[in-house]
């Protein structure tokens, strides 16, 4: 769809509809892969890539909104709602907190919710899970580096909370998450 010669015209005619169709195609692909692929090495790498990219995306969105301690905290209702929409989190957030859209609650939800598939805590737990599963297909000891990095990141988020973020600011933890995701990516590349 993206490389189709008519893609430029389709995007110009309605970028929102074009992008929505691509997202729908991606969901179809993920569903078909999950239902038809053997849940072995290839499937684990597919999910590992999904969760690694997702952790980085949500981390960068949060960094833009909450990462700079020198800047006034984001409080604009429209901007906060847009952040939730960009994170595909508006409806799940509203189910949890109703219409109480507050920066602290958004940060807590997108960083630490254990059940929301786009929260940083959820994604880092899946990164560690799928990396551990994929590592059993590797014969040499190099896999331990990537696993160790993923386990450390998972533990860091498992034991962090929003009160700690408020004391030290979210920027430090968000930078750590982004740096460790990049290190995990490099370690995966070197190992596999």
Buried (B, 14 or more C-beta within 10 A) or exposed (E): EEEEEEEEEBBEEEEEEBEEEBEEEEEEEEEEBEEEEEEEBEBBBBBBBBBBEBBBBBBBBBBEBBBBEEEEEBEEEEEBBBBBEBBBBBEBBBEBBEEEBEBEBBBBBBBBBEEBBBBBBBBBBBBBBBBBBBBEEBEEEBBBBBBBBBBBBBEBBBEBEBEEBEEEBBBEBBEBBBEBBEBBBEBBEEBB
